[in-house]
Amino acid sequence: MASSYGELIRMARKAQAPPITAKQLADKLKVSAPFITDIEKNRRLPSLQNQEKIKMLLSCEEYPGYMFDDLAAADNEDTRVVAEDLARDIRREPTLRELIRAIRAQKLTPAQISDLTAKIGGNGNGE
């Protein structure tokens, strides 16, 4: 499992059939190969537009799209950046915001949150 956005990019590139090189990915994004290297070494994040293109190019069953959104958001120092699917749902659903705030107020541990998710029928894979 990838622990950073850059690591996810590298792993997902290599998981393609056939594997995609950093140069090939750079060409598809119209950026330089060293820029891809910087992303994979967690020195830079691509623009939101290129993040979307990367997700479209590299997401697969092993590395689904939500992983790209989640890790890109987690690696971004700008606290306004949230995974795209979550941001959309949080903006639209006041009850979802209430749920998140209740979880925070109760200071639930990750294990407690996982238990709660399992009880309400979550599948644990971000979908």
TIMAR-490085 format. One record per residue: z negated, x negated, y of N, C-alpha, C, O, CB in turn. Coordinates in pm, whole numbers, plus 50000, padded with zeros to 5 digits. Each point is the difference from the previous one (the first is absolute). Glycine has a CB too. Example, Ala and Ser with C-alpha at 12.3 -4.5 7.8 and 13.67 -1.06 7.14 Angstrom:
# residues 2
492204868149431500005008950119500004991050120499344989649998499415029349885
501974984650222499944991850119499275007750109499834994950111502324993349826
//
This chain:
# residues 127
500004991549881500005008550119500004991150124499244990450009499535028249867
502074984650216500104992450124498795002850088499515011350007503004989449981
497004988950078498845001750088500384999250148499155002250087499424988149733
502695006650209500464999450138501455004850005500695000749898497744980050155
502005022650068501385004750018500994989249958500985002849930498275012250258
500504972849856500914989149966500114997749850501094997949947498364991750269
499425010949717500004998349854500775011349933500734997749903497054990450110
502055024050038500735011549946501514998050014500755002749906497315012350150
502384980350059501444997750022500534990249897501035002449936498705002150311
499564984349737500454989749905500045005649858500984997949928498044984250219
499935024949812499945005449865501085010649978500645000249895496904995250099
502655013450104500995010649987501424994549999500875005149929497555010550185
501824973949964501334993649999500344995049861501105002149949498634991250292
499285000049698500204993849869500065010349887500514997149892498334982650193
500635032449941499995010549898501315007749994500225007849907497324994050124
503334996350068501275007150002500884994949886499844988849952499995014450299
501115005149706500924996049895501425000550055500545010950019497904997849800
502164979950208499444986549990499084997050119500065006950102502004985649771
497114997450113499104996350111500784997250129501124994949996497274995649837
500995012850279500604997750131499364987450059498784998750000501675026350037
500374965950011499474987950063499555003250143500395010250057501124975349800
497685005650197499585001750140501224999950091500055007550098497734981349852
503205003050020501224999350080500775013249994500495004850102499634970449856
499985030649924500705012849986499285011150078500645008250066500204984649708
497835007350218499245009950075500204997950149500195009650075498124991749741
501664986250227500214996850142501375004850046500125005950108498374974049870
502525017849942501365004350035500075015250014500635005150093500314975049786
498415027250031500025014650006499275005250124500365010550054499744990349696
498894991850295499235004250117500554994350130499565003650109498444997849745
502984989550132500584993050116498954991850075499925000250123501795018149897
497474974549900499014990650053500204986749928500814999149908497515019650145
500954971249989500144986949937499154999149873498995006949987501474982850238
499975001849683499214997649878498614994750033499045004149935503094991449940
497734995350223498644995550035499105011450048498794999549982502194978550077
499615032350003499215011650041499425007049877498845004150001502594998750205
499364998649689499525006149875498894991449941498995005249953503295005150004
497904976650046498964990949952498715002050078498925000449942502834982949990
498365018050199498815002450084499315013249963498775000749999502314986350186
499705023149785499425012849959499264998349868498865004449985502985008350134
498824980849786499414998449867498764991050001499155001149913503125002249991
497644988050194498824991450013498965005950096499054993350041502404986849911
498765032650084499085007550086499814993750138498935001050059499925006449735
502184986150256499954994550135500565009750103499714998750119500504978549784
500595032550050500625009850091500145013249927500005000649877501244981250247
498885028849954500375013149947501355003850061500254997250117497295009849854
503324999249951501275004650058499765012050091498935006149997502324985649801
499755011650280499935011950085499845012349911500274999449880501174989650300
498115022049879499865012349923501345004349941500065005249888498035001750259
502984990949929501345003549950500344991649876500505005449901500225000850334
499014980749770500284991649885499035002649885500374998349884500564984550270
497855021349877499075003849892500585011649920499935000349878498094991850259
502555017549934500615011649934501194995649915500175004749887499085010350301
501584976149865501154995049923499554992449876500575001749892500764996850320
497644993249803499484992449886499505009749893500294998249882499054982550270
499935029449890499485009949905501165006749925499945001849879498055002250269
503064999749924501155006649937500714990749903500495004449895499795009750309
499784973049830500694990349915499204996049877500574997649893500574994150310
497545007549810499204993949894499085009549923499504996349894500614983650240
499665032149917499085008749927500615004049866501215001849987497845006950231
500094992449685500425003349863498785006049929498955001750062502834979649932
498365021849881498885006149926498784990850001498875004750018502775007549836
498574975050127498894990549998499394997950138498794997950012502284990749794
499755012150298499564998050139500485011850085500994998950071499094975849902
499215036750019500435012150073499884998450151499264991550050500055022249754
501424994750266500074999150145498675000350071499824993050100502335017749880
496904997349971498725000750070499284986550003499234997450092500605026549839
500414967549968499374986750001500484991850119499214992850062500615007949687
501455000350283500564992850115499345004850128499604991950085502595005049794
497695016350136499385005750119498534995950010499544995750106502045023749883
497694981849900498574997050001499734985450033499154997150084500515021049748
501044972850103499734985750022500494995350136499384991450062500775004949692
500975009150294500464996450134498985004550103499704992650094502715009249832
497075010350059499005005050094498724991749991499404996850103501575026249878
498614973649898498774992349982500124986050060499024994650051500505018349740
501664981350203500214986450053500274999850150500034989250060500855004549717
499315017950284500305000650142498705000150081499125008249974503045004349978
497744978650144498804999250084499885011650097498925002450054501194973149925
500985031650044499995011550091499385011949925500605005249906501484986350219
496735012749916499295010749930500695013550011499635009449931498274978250111
503105013550044500745012550011500995001749887500525011049979499214988050267
500564990249680500985000649893499335004849872499044994049951502294987350156
499195029849840499495006149878501215002749911501105002350050496875008250069
501834989349751501095003049909500705012850045499365009950034499424978749774
502535011050191500835010750057499665013849944499845009650077501964973749955
498085017949836499735013149942498625005150042499845011950028501644982449778
497544996950197498655003950041499955003750148499375009850038499694975349784
501595006950259500005002750145500585013850028499445007550080500794968049967
500865027849888500635013150020499045011249958499835009850073502464979949888
497105008849922499115010549950498735001250084499525011150026501384984949745
498564992850272498785000250081500275006750135499165007550050500044971449837
501955018550171500365006450127500145015149985499645007450091501514971649979
499375025649817500315014149981498835008449947499965012150023502364980849936
496745000949972498965007549930498604997150053499424989849965502035010049836
498015009150282498644998050050498974999149886499024992650011501635019650198
499574995249684499054999749889500014986549929498974995849947501345028850024
500814968750027500064986649942499204990250085499294991449948502985013649954
497844996450229499194991650089498515002749978499204990749998502665009350173
497785012849812498615003549973499514993749869498884994849994501455026850130
500514978749773499634994149872499764985050013499014994849948502335022849936
499544975650184499864985550019498714996950077499274990849965503245006550031
497245010450108498784997850078498755002949917498994993150014502275012750196
498785004349705498865003249914499754988649901498854996349975501635028450049
500574969949919499874988649907499374988250073499114993449946502905014449922
498454989750253499424989050078498555002650035499174991049990503095004150103
497425017249949498635003450039499034998649883498854996050017502065019750156
499564987749709499174998949880499934985749947499224996949910501375026750034
500244967650114500054985849959500224998649850499324992349932499155002050259
502525013349758500314999449858500564986349964500754994050076499695030749923
499184970649885500514987249949501405002249944500395011449974497254980449972
503134997550034501325001749937499905007049864500865008149966499924971450154
498195017449803499845006449868499755015050017500545008049924498554970549980
500095025350194499735014250024501265007250046500245011549962497384982950095
503174999050026501255006050046500955001849883500675010349990499034979250238
500385000749683500855001149880499545011449912500825007649948499634967950060
498245025949974499465011049921500375013450062500425009349931497684976149993
501755015750207500345012350071501495003149984500375011549975497784984250190
502674994249850501455001749985500345005049860500825009049985499584972950184
498965012349729500255004349863499575014549980500675007649930499024968749990
499195027650139499495013749985500925010450061500085011349951497624979550051
503005005650104500875009950065501444998749954500905006550054497594993250143
501734992049700501324999449939500924989450055501215000549978498535023049980
499714966850114500844988950049500474991649884499314998749899499465001150318
502414994349798500524991849892499824985250027500424991749919501215026150033
497744978650161499684986050026501154990950034499824987950008498355015849844
503025001850169501134991150029500605002650138501144996050026499325003049730
498795007550330500475002050136500945011650019500545001850109499194974449917
500475031749874500915011550012499255013049986500605010750007501264975549902
//
